[in-house]
Structures are given as structure tokens and as C-alpha cells.
């Protein structure tokens, strides 16, 4: 087997006050890269990802380089996952996947219009499945009556704030796995937030304020959360992030995903992101006041505090045993 270890660079040094001029350090891997053992099946979505098994025996959703949504969506995933992890939001770990020559055949391709374009390149993005999908269920949707049984409900509010900050264009996606409950007879789930490729305006790499982007499909979930307290906490956490923390993911970003010309644009993007932290209180207040999430909003001392809204109807929806939305 090919040696998967790669060179490492120094991380954590002080950044200049002009963050847009910060230079990319040598790549340092978050974890040891994983070689793909087998490709199991396609996943739904624009990136045309695949469910794969790695040589480490674990399962990943693989987003391949040069996919129809471009390598910028891989970069967006890498940076967003790093930020969400720093904020203690439940999101699957990412790794670098190596595609061996033996798995590159005519069946592994992107379908673009009437053309089939072979997947090429050695290094790709892997999002770790939280459980073994061949033995345990992964749900891409929960009936409404089970929303209150999600153990990390507050992460929906924290992700709402992060998606506003990062200009997430896509609908907020989450998957759910069952976990042990402290109460006998209660079914409990944990949400894992996935698919961050449309952060930063997707391939455009722009930051704008927008209404209604990045919301979870069933907005009833927001009525189960103390949005005032959790959003305020998330804003405070982001305001306290340092330049080093915002830029740190660049030190682990695979060189093959980004050209030298794009590095300057990405530096400027993250520099603007860092500056935008100070605008977050107003941005979040405006989003909540516009009734995007809930209708009963009061503003106190410049920040928005949301009263508990009345519960809506409790119609049930179907479910999927394996998330086909894990990497759209």
C-alpha cells in the first residue's frame, strides 16, 4: 500500500494585522489520510458524491475533486467544518481520502449533461459516517413528533448563526442517529450537521447578508429552542474567535484543491469573514425580526430575544433509513 503520510507545517503562529496578506503555510493533515477500499453507491446531490469504505474499516461520504460544483465547495466544507468544530457544533470529522488507481474505471464518473467525465486525481474529501451505515440506521429526516427527542437541539440555533455569518446558500442539512437515552423507553437522537459546500456563496466565494438561507426544512425545530439565549451565546463565541482560529484551517487544506491564483482570493475572503464578526449582532437580530425563524420577537439592548412561539400542527412526515442527503 502506498505510504499516505504527508509533510507537516507549523500551525498557530501569530497572524499579521492585515489578515488578507497572510500566506498559506505548508499543508499539515488533520488526521492520517485514508485510502479508499471500495466504492459502495452514489449519493444524491450536485457534487455526485459516493458512499465508500476506507481501508481503516470506517465509512465515509466521498466528495471528489473536480466535481460539477467545483473544488471550491471542497474548500468550503473544509473551512466550515473547522469553524463549527471550534464552536462545539456536532458535525462529522473530515479527512483526506486517497483514490487508488485500481478503483478508477468507467463506472466512477461525473454525469454532466449527456457527458460522462471520469473522476481523476489522487486526493479527495471524506466525511465520516457517525455510525456504520450497513448495520445502523442514519436518518435524513425525522417526523415532527421526534424533534423534541434530539439531544443537541441547541446546535440548530448555533448553526443558524454560523450559516448567517458564512453566507450559507443551501438549505441546512442534518442527519440523525439514535443514541442511548437516560430515560427508560424514550427514543433519543443526535443531529449531525452536514454538507457545507454552499458556504461563502458556494463557488462564488462572496459574503452577503440574505434572508431565509441555511434554514432547516422543518422550522418547527426552532420553536423548541430558547433562540434568544443560544443565538446570543453563539454570537459571543464567534466574536471571541481570533485571527488564528479563523485562518487555521488553511494549514490543513490540501494543496491540490486550490490554485495559486485562488489562494489570494481565499485569504481576502477569510479576512472579510473575520471583520464581519462585529456585524453579527445586527445581522442575527434582523434575521429573527424578519420572522424567518419565528414570529414573536422582542429586541432588548440591541440584540434579539425570542419568546416561545405557539406550537404549530404536528403533521408527520416520512423518513429515510440511510441519508441520501449526506453530501449533496
QUINOR-V627165 format. One record per residue. N is the residue number from 1. RES is the residue in three letters. PSI is psi in radians with two decimals (none if undefined). D_LAST is the distance of its C-alpha to the last C-alpha in Angstrom with 2 decimals. Layout:
# QUINOR-V627165
n=[N N]
res=[RES RES]
psi=[PSI PSI]
d_last=[D_LAST D_LAST]
This chain:
# QUINOR-V627165
n=[1 2 3 4 5 6 7 8 9 10 11 12 13 14 15 16 17 18 19 20 21 22 23 24 25 26 27 28 29 30 31 32 33 34 35 36 37 38 39 40 41 42 43 44 45 46 47 48 49 50 51 52 53 54 55 56 57 58 59 60 61 62 63 64 65 66 67 68 69 70 71 72 73 74 75 76 77 78 79 80 81 82 83 84 85 86 87 88 89 90 91 92 93 94 95 96 97 98 99 100 101 102 103 104 105 106 107 108 109 110 111 112 113 114 115 116 117 118 119 120 121 122 123 124 125 126 127 128 129 130 131 132 133 134 135 136 137 138 139 140 141 142 143 144 145 146 147 148 149 150 151 152 153 154 155 156 157 158 159 160 161 162 163 164 165 166 167 168 169 170 171 172 173 174 175 176 177 178 179 180 181 182 183 184 185 186 187 188 189 190 191 192 193 194 195 196 197 198 199 200 201 202 203 204 205 206 207 208 209 210 211 212 213 214 215 216 217 218 219 220 221 222 223 224 225 226 227 228 229 230 231 232 233 234 235 236 237 238 239 240 241 242 243 244 245 246 247 248 249 250 251 252 253 254 255 256 257 258 259 260 261 262 263 264 265 266 267 268 269 270 271 272 273 274 275 276 277 278 279 280 281 282 283 284 285 286 287 288 289 290 291 292 293 294 295 296 297 298 299 300 301 302 303 304 305 306 307 308 309 310 311 312 313 314 315 316 317 318 319 320 321 322 323 324 325 326 327 328]
res=[UNK UNK UNK UNK UNK UNK UNK UNK UNK UNK UNK UNK UNK UNK UNK UNK UNK UNK UNK UNK UNK UNK UNK UNK UNK UNK UNK UNK UNK UNK UNK UNK UNK UNK UNK UNK UNK UNK UNK UNK UNK UNK UNK UNK UNK UNK UNK UNK UNK UNK UNK UNK UNK UNK UNK UNK UNK UNK UNK UNK UNK UNK UNK UNK UNK UNK UNK UNK UNK UNK UNK UNK UNK UNK UNK UNK UNK UNK UNK UNK UNK UNK UNK UNK UNK UNK UNK UNK UNK UNK UNK UNK UNK UNK UNK UNK UNK UNK UNK UNK UNK UNK UNK UNK UNK UNK UNK UNK UNK UNK UNK UNK UNK UNK UNK UNK UNK UNK UNK UNK UNK UNK UNK UNK UNK UNK UNK UNK UNK UNK UNK UNK UNK UNK UNK UNK UNK UNK UNK UNK UNK UNK UNK UNK UNK UNK UNK UNK UNK UNK UNK UNK UNK UNK UNK UNK UNK UNK UNK UNK UNK UNK UNK UNK UNK UNK UNK UNK UNK UNK UNK UNK UNK UNK UNK UNK UNK UNK UNK UNK UNK UNK UNK UNK UNK UNK UNK UNK UNK UNK UNK UNK UNK UNK UNK UNK UNK UNK UNK UNK UNK UNK UNK UNK UNK UNK UNK UNK UNK UNK UNK UNK UNK UNK UNK UNK UNK UNK UNK UNK UNK UNK UNK UNK UNK UNK UNK UNK UNK UNK UNK UNK UNK UNK UNK UNK UNK UNK UNK UNK UNK UNK UNK UNK UNK UNK UNK UNK UNK UNK UNK UNK UNK UNK UNK UNK UNK UNK UNK UNK UNK UNK UNK UNK UNK UNK UNK UNK UNK UNK UNK UNK UNK UNK UNK UNK UNK UNK UNK UNK UNK UNK UNK UNK UNK UNK UNK UNK UNK UNK UNK UNK UNK UNK UNK UNK UNK UNK UNK UNK UNK UNK UNK UNK UNK UNK UNK UNK UNK UNK UNK UNK UNK UNK UNK UNK UNK UNK UNK UNK UNK UNK UNK UNK UNK UNK UNK UNK]
psi=[2.45 2.43 2.14 -0.03 2.60 2.93 2.70 2.58 3.04 2.41 2.61 0.06 2.84 2.52 2.64 2.79 -0.51 1.55 -0.44 -0.28 0.06 2.37 2.64 2.25 2.90 2.53 2.31 2.15 2.47 -0.81 2.95 2.28 2.68 2.30 2.43 2.20 -0.81 2.61 2.14 -0.98 2.80 2.71 2.77 2.58 2.89 -0.43 -0.17 0.91 2.98 2.56 2.25 2.81 2.36 2.90 -0.29 0.02 0.01 2.89 2.48 2.69 2.10 2.15 2.15 2.61 2.62 0.50 2.93 -0.37 0.06 2.84 -0.34 -0.53 -0.51 -0.73 -0.74 -0.76 -0.81 -0.80 -0.79 -0.75 -0.68 -0.75 -0.77 -0.65 -0.70 -0.47 0.17 0.60 2.40 1.92 2.44 2.50 2.59 2.70 2.98 2.20 2.38 2.20 1.93 2.72 -0.55 -0.35 0.01 1.78 -3.03 -0.30 -0.34 1.64 2.86 2.40 1.92 1.81 -2.21 0.08 2.65 2.05 2.09 2.48 2.24 3.02 2.78 -0.63 2.27 3.02 2.32 2.25 2.06 2.26 2.35 -0.39 2.96 1.96 -0.18 -0.22 -0.33 2.58 2.41 2.10 2.34 0.04 2.51 2.42 2.58 -0.59 -0.30 -0.10 -0.66 -0.22 0.18 2.15 -0.45 0.85 -0.63 -0.39 -0.42 -0.71 -0.72 -0.69 -0.59 -0.76 -0.80 -0.74 -0.55 -0.76 -0.71 0.03 1.04 2.06 -0.46 2.84 2.41 2.17 2.50 2.65 2.82 2.42 2.59 2.53 2.91 2.43 2.59 -0.27 2.26 2.28 -0.11 2.37 2.20 2.52 2.74 2.33 2.43 2.17 2.22 3.00 1.41 0.32 -0.39 0.23 2.77 0.57 0.39 -2.32 -0.20 -0.42 1.05 2.70 2.06 2.84 2.37 2.67 2.29 -0.11 2.66 0.35 2.52 2.59 -0.64 1.72 -0.09 -0.49 -0.56 -0.41 -0.21 0.02 2.55 1.46 -0.62 -0.88 -0.77 -0.72 -0.72 -0.70 -0.75 -0.72 -0.76 -0.70 -0.76 -0.69 -0.48 -0.13 2.45 2.93 -0.74 -0.74 -0.66 -0.68 -0.11 -0.53 -0.34 -0.48 -0.30 0.08 2.16 2.28 -0.54 -0.20 -0.15 2.35 2.85 -0.58 -0.57 -0.34 -0.70 -0.69 -0.70 -0.67 -0.78 -0.67 -0.83 -0.52 -0.73 -0.67 -0.77 -0.74 -0.58 -0.14 -0.63 -0.30 -0.12 -0.78 -0.78 -0.72 -0.81 -0.70 -0.76 -0.70 -0.77 -0.69 -0.42 0.06 0.47 -0.73 -0.80 2.92 -0.46 1.75 2.32 2.47 2.27 2.23 0.80 -0.11 2.78 2.32 2.21 2.23 2.79 2.05 2.83 2.47 2.47 -3.02 2.72 0.77 2.50 2.68 2.91 3.13 2.84 2.42 -0.41 2.25 1.98 -0.07 0.15 -0.45 1.36 none]
d_last=[30.54 29.78 30.39 27.10 28.86 28.60 30.80 30.73 31.63 33.05 30.92 32.24 34.96 35.89 34.16 36.26 36.59 34.95 31.46 30.37 32.78 31.44 30.97 28.36 29.88 29.73 26.52 26.83 24.32 23.13 23.64 24.91 22.36 21.37 21.93 19.66 21.90 20.03 16.82 16.28 13.71 10.56 7.30 5.75 3.52 5.48 5.82 7.03 7.10 10.03 11.75 14.98 18.29 20.04 23.77 24.11 23.38 20.24 16.73 13.65 10.01 10.66 9.01 11.87 14.12 14.68 11.30 11.19 9.84 12.82 13.95 14.23 10.66 11.72 14.86 13.34 11.62 15.07 17.15 15.43 15.46 19.09 20.05 18.61 20.39 23.51 23.42 23.16 19.90 18.30 15.21 14.71 16.73 15.41 17.41 18.10 17.69 20.31 19.80 23.32 24.95 25.56 21.93 21.54 22.44 21.79 19.20 16.84 15.82 13.46 14.31 15.14 17.36 20.07 19.80 18.56 18.20 18.77 16.72 19.36 20.30 21.12 18.96 15.23 13.08 13.13 11.95 14.72 14.47 17.02 18.93 19.49 17.18 19.97 22.54 21.05 18.78 15.49 14.92 11.89 14.64 18.34 21.26 22.85 25.93 24.13 22.68 26.02 25.71 22.91 24.78 22.97 22.75 23.87 20.64 19.14 21.91 21.60 17.90 18.98 21.44 19.25 16.67 19.77 21.09 18.09 17.35 13.78 12.82 9.78 10.61 11.22 9.25 11.47 12.38 16.08 18.64 22.31 24.87 28.63 30.27 33.57 34.79 35.98 34.23 31.35 27.73 25.72 22.05 20.33 17.13 14.80 12.65 9.28 6.57 9.30 8.43 9.88 13.02 16.16 15.25 12.42 14.31 17.45 18.30 20.28 21.23 22.37 23.11 21.29 21.68 19.13 15.97 13.95 15.60 14.66 14.78 18.19 20.36 23.09 21.81 23.21 26.61 26.90 26.86 29.65 27.61 30.66 31.24 27.74 26.63 29.96 29.53 26.10 27.60 30.54 28.49 26.67 30.04 31.45 28.93 30.81 30.05 29.78 27.10 25.00 25.46 25.51 22.01 23.28 25.64 22.96 20.69 20.85 23.15 21.50 18.41 20.63 23.74 26.99 26.86 23.56 24.97 27.37 24.79 22.68 25.96 26.81 23.46 23.92 27.57 26.79 24.36 27.27 29.66 27.53 28.02 31.34 29.85 27.58 30.28 30.79 27.12 26.39 29.67 28.85 25.46 27.14 30.20 28.31 27.53 23.75 23.62 27.12 30.40 33.07 33.12 36.08 36.30 38.64 39.68 36.95 34.06 32.46 33.26 31.78 33.94 32.76 31.74 32.95 30.76 29.30 29.28 27.79 26.27 24.18 20.80 19.51 17.48 15.36 16.75 13.71 10.39 8.04 5.60 6.37 3.77 0.00]
